[in-house]
Amino acid sequence: EPLKWEYGITHFYFVAPDRTVFLRAHQPDRRGDLIARSTLLTAERTGEDSWGSELGPLGSFTLRYVRPWKQDGTTIGYLELGMETDHLVRTLAADLNVDLLTAIRKEFITRANFEAGKQVFGYPGGWDDYPDLVVVHQTLTALPEALIRRLKAGHAASGDRETLRLRDGDRVLNCGFIDLLDSAGREVADLVMLQDVSAQAGAQRGRLFLSLGLMLMSCTGFLALLLSIAGRAERQIGVA
C-alpha cells in the first residue's frame, strides 16, 4: 500500500526462477501462472535489470521494472514492479495543454479481453468503432468528425505521420500521430495528439488580411504614381 499511494506502483510480483508467479502482492489470489513478457525474458536472458512499457492482456499500458533476485551468485527469482500509465497520459495532456487519444491495434488484443478491460478500466471506445483500432483512452468528450474519418480509414492511413489541420466546428486543431512501441519494439498502438490552434489561426488570418490590405494600398499608390507619370509624359509629348 505505501508503494501504491506514495509512488503510484500498481503491480508488485515475486516470480520464481521458472517464471511462474509466486505472489502478486496486488492480487494475492492469483498465482502459479507462467509469465512470458519481454521484460522478464530479458532479465532471465541477461541476468540484469530490465524495464519497459508493455501492453497488458486487457489493453492497459504498464511500465515494468524487473530485477533478478540473486543469492550467492545464483538467481533464485525475480522482483517486478509495475506502474499503469493512464495517469501519465492525463498529466502529459494537462502539462502540454493538448488533448490525447490512445488507440490500440486490434492484432494485439482480443475482443473478449477488450470488453473485459472496458468493464475494469471504462474504455471510451467500442470494438466495432474502427476497422483495426480500438480507443482505450481519450481526454476529449467527443472526437472531431475529421479525426473519426481518419481513424475509420484504418491504421495505414493513420500511420501517415505528418501534422494535420482539422476543423471541429469553430475550432481549428493541429493533429499528429505518434507510434507507441512496447519493450519488444512492436508498434502496438497510436498516440494521437490534438492541439487547439484557433487563436493562432485567427491571428494568422488577421495578419493575412492586414498584409492583403497593405498590398492593396501599395498597389493603389503605385498605380496612382504610374498614372501621374504617364499624364506628365503625355503633356510633354503634346508640347513637343
C-alpha positions as CSV (number, residue, x, y, z in Angstrom):
1,E,0.0,0.0,0.0
2,P,2.8,2.5,0.7
3,L,4.3,1.8,-2.7
4,K,1.0,2.3,-4.3
5,W,0.0,5.6,-2.6
6,E,3.4,7.2,-2.4
7,Y,4.9,6.1,-5.8
8,G,2.0,5.1,-7.9
9,I,3.1,1.5,-8.1
10,T,0.1,-0.7,-9.2
11,H,1.8,-4.1,-9.7
12,F,4.2,-5.9,-7.4
13,Y,5.3,-9.5,-8.2
14,F,7.5,-12.1,-6.7
15,V,8.4,-14.5,-9.5
16,A,10.0,-18.0,-9.2
17,P,13.1,-18.9,-11.3
18,D,10.9,-20.8,-13.8
19,R,8.9,-17.5,-14.4
20,T,5.8,-18.7,-12.5
21,V,4.2,-16.2,-10.2
22,F,4.9,-17.0,-6.6
23,L,3.0,-13.9,-5.3
24,R,1.1,-11.0,-6.7
25,A,1.1,-8.5,-3.9
26,H,-1.6,-6.5,-5.7
27,Q,-3.7,-9.6,-6.4
28,P,-2.8,-12.3,-3.8
29,D,-5.4,-14.8,-5.0
30,R,-3.8,-15.1,-8.5
31,R,-0.6,-17.2,-8.5
32,G,1.1,-20.1,-10.2
33,D,0.7,-18.8,-13.8
34,L,3.7,-18.5,-16.2
35,I,4.9,-15.0,-17.3
36,A,6.3,-14.7,-20.8
37,R,6.6,-10.9,-21.0
38,S,9.5,-9.3,-22.8
39,T,10.9,-7.5,-19.7
40,L,11.1,-10.7,-17.7
41,L,12.5,-12.7,-20.6
42,T,15.2,-10.1,-21.0
43,A,16.1,-10.2,-17.3
44,E,16.2,-14.0,-17.4
45,R,18.5,-14.0,-20.5
46,T,20.9,-11.3,-19.3
47,G,20.8,-11.7,-15.6
48,E,20.5,-7.9,-15.3
49,D,17.7,-5.5,-14.5
50,S,15.2,-5.0,-17.4
51,W,12.4,-2.4,-17.9
52,G,10.0,-1.1,-20.5
53,S,6.4,-0.4,-21.3
54,E,4.2,-3.4,-22.1
55,L,0.6,-3.8,-23.2
56,G,-1.4,-5.9,-20.7
57,P,-3.9,-8.6,-21.8
58,L,-6.8,-6.2,-21.1
59,G,-5.3,-3.3,-23.1
60,S,-3.7,-1.2,-20.4
61,F,-0.1,0.0,-20.7
62,T,2.1,-0.7,-17.8
63,L,5.7,0.5,-17.2
64,R,7.5,-2.5,-15.7
65,Y,10.9,-2.9,-13.9
66,V,12.2,-6.4,-13.3
67,R,15.2,-7.3,-11.1
68,P,16.8,-10.8,-10.8
69,W,17.0,-11.7,-7.2
70,K,20.3,-13.3,-6.6
71,Q,21.8,-15.3,-3.7
72,D,25.4,-16.4,-3.8
73,G,25.6,-15.6,-7.5
74,T,22.5,-17.7,-8.3
75,T,19.2,-16.2,-9.5
76,I,16.6,-17.5,-7.1
77,G,13.7,-15.5,-8.5
78,Y,12.7,-12.1,-9.8
79,L,11.1,-9.0,-8.3
80,E,8.9,-6.9,-10.6
81,L,7.3,-3.5,-10.1
82,G,4.7,-2.1,-12.5
83,M,3.0,1.3,-12.9
84,E,-0.1,1.7,-15.1
85,T,0.5,4.7,-17.4
86,D,-3.0,6.1,-17.8
87,H,-2.4,8.8,-15.2
88,L,0.9,9.8,-17.0
89,V,-1.1,10.4,-20.2
90,R,-3.5,12.7,-18.3
91,T,-0.6,14.5,-16.7
92,L,1.1,14.9,-20.1
93,A,-2.1,16.3,-21.7
94,A,-2.5,18.8,-18.9
95,D,1.1,19.9,-18.9
96,L,1.2,20.4,-22.6
97,N,-2.3,21.9,-22.8
98,V,-3.3,19.3,-25.5
99,D,-5.8,16.5,-25.9
100,L,-4.6,13.0,-26.2
101,L,-6.1,9.7,-27.6
102,T,-4.7,6.2,-27.3
103,A,-5.8,3.6,-29.9
104,I,-4.6,0.0,-29.7
105,R,-4.2,-2.1,-32.8
106,K,-6.6,-5.0,-32.8
107,E,-4.0,-7.6,-33.7
108,F,-2.5,-7.1,-30.2
109,I,-5.8,-7.6,-28.2
110,T,-8.8,-9.9,-28.5
111,R,-12.4,-8.7,-28.4
112,A,-13.0,-10.6,-25.2
113,N,-10.1,-9.0,-23.4
114,F,-11.0,-5.6,-24.7
115,E,-14.6,-6.0,-23.4
116,A,-13.2,-7.2,-20.1
117,G,-10.9,-4.2,-19.9
118,K,-13.7,-1.9,-20.8
119,Q,-15.6,-3.2,-17.7
120,V,-12.5,-2.7,-15.5
121,F,-11.0,0.5,-16.9
122,G,-14.0,2.1,-18.5
123,Y,-12.6,2.4,-22.1
124,P,-14.5,5.1,-24.0
125,G,-14.3,3.3,-27.4
126,G,-16.2,0.3,-28.8
127,W,-14.8,-2.7,-30.6
128,D,-16.6,-2.0,-33.8
129,D,-15.9,1.7,-34.0
130,Y,-12.9,1.4,-36.3
131,P,-11.7,-1.4,-38.5
132,D,-8.3,-2.2,-36.9
133,L,-8.0,0.1,-33.9
134,V,-9.8,0.4,-30.5
135,V,-9.7,3.5,-28.4
136,V,-8.8,2.9,-24.8
137,H,-8.2,6.5,-23.6
138,Q,-9.1,10.0,-24.7
139,T,-9.2,13.3,-22.9
140,L,-11.9,14.7,-25.2
141,T,-15.5,14.1,-24.5
142,A,-16.3,13.9,-28.2
143,L,-13.9,13.4,-31.2
144,P,-13.9,15.7,-34.2
145,E,-15.6,14.2,-37.3
146,A,-12.5,14.7,-39.3
147,L,-10.5,12.6,-36.9
148,I,-13.2,9.9,-36.8
149,R,-13.0,9.7,-40.6
150,R,-9.2,9.4,-40.4
151,L,-9.4,6.5,-37.8
152,K,-12.1,4.7,-39.8
153,A,-9.7,4.7,-42.8
154,G,-7.5,2.3,-40.8
155,H,-4.1,2.2,-39.2
156,A,-2.3,2.5,-42.5
157,A,-4.0,5.9,-43.1
158,S,-3.4,6.9,-39.5
159,G,0.2,5.9,-39.9
160,D,0.8,8.9,-42.1
161,R,2.7,10.9,-39.5
162,E,2.6,14.4,-40.9
163,T,0.8,17.0,-38.8
164,L,-2.8,17.5,-40.0
165,R,-5.0,20.6,-39.7
166,L,-8.6,19.7,-38.6
167,R,-11.7,21.7,-38.1
168,D,-14.1,20.9,-35.3
169,G,-17.0,23.5,-35.5
170,D,-15.4,26.9,-34.8
171,R,-12.2,25.3,-33.5
172,V,-9.1,24.7,-35.5
173,L,-6.9,21.8,-34.4
174,N,-3.4,20.5,-35.2
175,C,-3.4,16.7,-35.1
176,G,-0.4,14.4,-35.0
177,F,0.1,10.6,-34.7
178,I,2.9,9.1,-32.6
179,D,3.8,5.4,-32.7
180,L,3.7,3.7,-29.3
181,L,6.2,0.8,-29.1
182,D,6.3,-1.9,-26.4
183,S,9.5,-3.2,-24.8
184,A,9.9,-5.7,-27.7
185,G,9.9,-2.9,-30.3
186,R,6.4,-3.7,-31.6
187,E,4.2,-0.9,-32.8
188,V,1.2,-1.8,-30.7
189,A,-0.7,1.5,-30.5
190,D,-1.1,5.1,-31.7
191,L,-1.0,8.1,-29.5
192,V,-3.0,10.9,-31.2
193,M,-2.2,14.5,-30.1
194,L,-4.6,17.3,-30.7
195,Q,-3.8,21.0,-30.1
196,D,-6.3,23.8,-30.3
197,V,-4.7,26.5,-32.5
198,S,-7.9,28.5,-33.1
199,A,-6.4,31.7,-31.6
200,Q,-3.2,31.3,-33.7
201,A,-5.2,30.6,-36.8
202,G,-7.3,33.7,-36.1
203,A,-4.2,35.7,-35.6
204,Q,-2.8,34.3,-38.9
205,R,-6.0,35.3,-40.7
206,G,-5.8,38.7,-39.2
207,R,-2.1,39.1,-40.4
208,L,-3.2,37.8,-43.8
209,F,-6.0,40.4,-44.1
210,L,-3.6,43.1,-42.9
211,S,-1.0,42.0,-45.5
212,L,-3.6,42.0,-48.2
213,G,-4.8,45.4,-47.2
214,L,-1.3,46.9,-47.2
215,M,-0.6,45.2,-50.5
216,L,-3.9,46.7,-52.0
217,M,-2.9,50.1,-50.6
218,S,0.6,49.8,-52.1
219,C,-0.8,48.7,-55.5
220,T,-3.3,51.6,-55.5
221,G,-0.5,54.1,-54.7
222,F,1.8,52.5,-57.3
223,L,-1.0,52.8,-60.0
224,A,-1.7,56.4,-59.0
225,L,2.0,57.1,-59.4
226,L,2.1,55.5,-62.8
227,L,-0.9,57.4,-63.9
228,S,0.7,60.7,-62.7
229,I,3.9,59.9,-64.6
230,A,2.0,58.8,-67.7
231,G,0.0,62.1,-67.6
232,R,3.1,64.2,-67.3
233,A,4.7,62.4,-70.2
234,E,1.6,62.9,-72.4
235,R,1.7,66.6,-71.7
236,Q,5.4,66.8,-72.5
237,I,4.8,64.9,-75.8
238,G,1.9,67.3,-76.6
239,V,4.0,70.3,-76.0
240,A,6.8,68.8,-78.2
